[in-house]
Amino acid sequence: MTILLTVLGIALFGVGLLISIAWHELGHLSTAKLFGIRVPQYMVGFGPTIWSRHKGETEYGIKAIPMGGYIRMIGMFPPGEDGRIEARSTSPWRGMIEDARSAAFEELKPGDEKRLFYTRKPWKRVIVMFAGPFMNLVLAVAIFLGVAMTFGFAAQTTEVAGVQKCVISQSEKRDTCNAADKVSPAQAAGLKEGDKIVAFNGEPVADWSDLSNHIRETIGPATITVERDGQQQVLKATLAENTVAKKNADGEVVPGEYVPAGYLGFAARTEILPLSFPDSVDRMGDMIQQGAESMIALPSKVPDLWNAAFSDGERKDDSPVGVVGAARISGELLNVDAPTQNIVAMFMMLLAGFNLSLFLFNMLPLLPLDGGHIAGALWESVRRNVARVFRRPDPGPFDVAKLMPVAYVVAGIFICFTLLVLVADVVNPVKIS
């Protein structure tokens, strides 16, 4: 049964991956057709074609390797300075440029002269190239908001899950009390498991964050109002100063950092609670910010990845994960001993994170990524507007093909990084607890 569920989980992720890729390419396809650009091919996957159908002027199909997808638009790059595709050159760099230019004019038919990608205004080209990543962002946001507002996330509440018997500095990371330890204020005040704290020093508390802030700011006498067996009781406590985990401006714990603060001494119960729409949007914004920061930090992850792949280095929880690693996690999810709705929510969040990564990665302003074409179109717009302001001749389309040598270098780096992640995902995978 475990093997069957693992295979099923991997298959489900594969389906989600194909849908995400097809959805991305649909963004490019629909906007390209909207602006009159001819699109000969719409393909999901790479390698040999396993299924295809022609509809109108476009061939729609699925290829054997589900590691990406593409649409082929004619005229992605402008012709050479002589108005034609330039002759072959012995220069390897020039060869790259001419290969890209030649591919851009494949399947050119009579009447296509006005249907070339490069002939469209820069803002239209930006829309066509941005539409693909944007579709992934839309899918990520829709999935995230759906999970957040219907299922929710684990959150600490003001209900007491357990009472600490003594005062122990959190930096010591121990659970047992020593003879020299002082009795915790919660234990001395008579706080019990199951109590729900509704007020602190007479002020109602809205949630755990509010209560936690009150406790941290108080050292000395305080009153704690709790609900116990349907009745409210007021407990008197004398909060101690203790070394506790530091929190950032967003109220999140900063790993490995501690500060002196007020201490009561109890564990808050954790529940899965749905979020309101504003809270869901705010949390989605945090997720996008964290994703962008993780994308910027990718180069710094290479040493740890290398150690995890080729030595006995630890595979950290925030380590980059590729398609293989994500599929393995999906397979593990179906074997988790948890309610079905929890597993479904975790799977959907995995798919949302994957789509968010696709959006962020494709927006990098580097060829051959969508962001590279967007940057080229924006630069062309700047050049033409500057020329218009200073009444200079129109410089014409920006020849993105001249950047193809850089694109090959970027693609080479990406392939090497992908292979490194693949090896790490196979020999030392990230696992869920």
Secondary structure by P-SEA (a helix, b strand, c coil): caaaaaaaaaaaaaaaaaaaaaaaaaaaaaaaaaacccccccccccccccbbbbcccccccccccccccccccccccccccccccccccccaaaaaaaaaaaaaaccccccccccccccccaaaaaaaaaaaaaaaaaaaaaaaaaaaaccccccccccccccccccccccccccccccccccccccccccccccccccccccccccaaaaaaaaaaccccbbbbbbcccbbbbbbbbbbbbbcccccccccccccbbbbbbbcbbbbbbbbccccaaaaaaaaaaaaaaaaaaaaacccaaaaaaaaccccccccccccccaaaaaaaaaaaaaccccaaaaaaaaaaaaaaaaaaaaaaaaccccccaaaaaaaaaaaaaaaaaaaaaccccccccccccaaaaaaaaaaaaaaaaaaaaaaaaccccccc
